[in-house]
């Protein structure tokens, strides 16, 4: 099967653009294509997604479940459980794993609640 060469016809609307204009157009279209995906990622999550994030951060499934459950109880799931753990680690100047384990044990939730506006127990 031979494809008819219609390249010149298809590129007519781009022919007069400079390299910089083409660059800007490319990124504008790329952002337009991924915007719905980014919006969904920001708006929708679930305990299983959040546990998956923690697993990739190095926590065991049991540790991840504890952290997610405690975050869910406080109405902070939408903030991102990994984000909560990371923020606490940064705030305290401790490793991420140490921060997550502390949260799993029920420590430091007052600080996380205050920062992320939780407190929906």
PLY file of the C-alpha trace (Angstrom):
ply
format ascii 1.0
element vertex 121
property float x
property float y
property float z
element edge 120
property int vertex1
property int vertex2
end_header
0.00 0.00 0.00
1.43 3.32 -1.00
0.52 6.45 0.86
-0.11 9.47 -1.28
2.35 12.21 -0.40
0.19 15.06 0.82
2.80 16.53 3.18
2.99 19.84 1.37
-0.78 20.22 1.43
-1.05 19.31 5.13
1.70 21.72 6.21
0.41 24.81 4.40
-1.02 26.34 7.57
2.39 25.98 9.25
4.60 27.08 6.37
4.79 30.73 7.39
5.73 30.08 11.03
9.24 30.66 12.36
11.06 28.02 14.40
10.11 29.84 17.59
6.45 30.02 16.55
6.47 26.31 15.68
8.04 25.56 19.05
5.33 27.56 20.86
2.57 25.93 18.79
3.90 22.45 19.56
3.92 23.05 23.32
0.54 24.74 23.22
-0.98 21.71 21.47
0.87 19.29 23.76
-0.50 21.09 26.83
-3.98 21.06 25.33
-3.79 17.29 24.83
-2.58 16.48 28.34
-4.69 19.05 30.25
-7.60 16.60 30.82
-5.18 14.00 32.20
-3.60 16.51 34.55
-7.03 17.69 35.70
-8.11 14.12 36.43
-4.89 13.39 38.31
-5.42 16.47 40.48
-9.10 15.84 41.20
-9.46 12.10 41.57
-7.67 9.64 43.79
-8.48 6.60 45.86
-6.95 4.73 48.78
-5.52 2.13 46.39
-3.84 4.81 44.26
-2.40 6.45 47.37
-1.15 3.09 48.71
0.49 2.51 45.34
2.29 5.85 45.61
3.62 4.92 49.06
4.76 1.51 47.80
6.82 3.30 45.18
8.24 5.51 47.91
9.60 2.39 49.64
6.94 1.57 52.22
5.60 -1.94 52.71
1.96 -2.63 51.94
1.13 -2.83 55.66
2.90 0.48 56.36
1.21 2.10 53.36
-2.22 0.88 54.50
-1.73 2.41 57.96
-0.62 5.77 56.58
-3.44 5.91 54.00
-6.09 4.91 56.55
-4.97 7.64 58.94
-4.86 10.19 56.12
-8.34 9.12 54.99
-9.69 9.50 58.55
-8.47 13.09 58.57
-9.92 14.01 55.18
-6.50 14.51 53.62
-6.60 11.89 50.87
-7.13 14.52 48.19
-3.94 16.28 49.25
-1.95 13.18 48.30
-0.67 10.84 50.96
2.82 10.84 49.45
2.72 14.63 49.52
1.78 14.59 53.21
4.68 12.23 53.99
7.12 14.23 51.88
6.02 17.52 53.43
6.48 16.18 56.96
9.94 14.85 56.09
10.94 18.23 54.68
9.41 20.11 57.61
11.15 17.95 60.22
14.40 17.52 58.27
14.13 13.74 58.46
14.18 10.99 55.81
10.90 10.30 54.01
10.74 6.77 55.37
11.11 7.99 58.94
8.35 10.55 58.41
6.02 7.94 56.95
6.65 5.48 59.77
5.97 8.21 62.32
2.64 8.95 60.62
1.81 5.24 60.58
2.37 5.23 64.35
0.00 8.19 64.72
2.64 10.85 65.37
2.80 14.37 63.90
-0.71 14.35 62.45
-1.48 17.63 64.19
1.20 19.33 62.09
0.05 17.67 58.87
-3.58 18.60 59.64
-2.62 22.20 60.32
-0.57 22.52 57.14
-3.01 20.85 54.76
-6.21 22.10 56.36
-7.51 18.72 57.44
-9.05 18.02 60.77
-12.16 16.21 59.48
-12.17 13.46 62.11
0 1
1 2
2 3
3 4
4 5
5 6
6 7
7 8
8 9
9 10
10 11
11 12
12 13
13 14
14 15
15 16
16 17
17 18
18 19
19 20
20 21
21 22
22 23
23 24
24 25
25 26
26 27
27 28
28 29
29 30
30 31
31 32
32 33
33 34
34 35
35 36
36 37
37 38
38 39
39 40
40 41
41 42
42 43
43 44
44 45
45 46
46 47
47 48
48 49
49 50
50 51
51 52
52 53
53 54
54 55
55 56
56 57
57 58
58 59
59 60
60 61
61 62
62 63
63 64
64 65
65 66
66 67
67 68
68 69
69 70
70 71
71 72
72 73
73 74
74 75
75 76
76 77
77 78
78 79
79 80
80 81
81 82
82 83
83 84
84 85
85 86
86 87
87 88
88 89
89 90
90 91
91 92
92 93
93 94
94 95
95 96
96 97
97 98
98 99
99 100
100 101
101 102
102 103
103 104
104 105
105 106
106 107
107 108
108 109
109 110
110 111
111 112
112 113
113 114
114 115
115 116
116 117
117 118
118 119
119 120
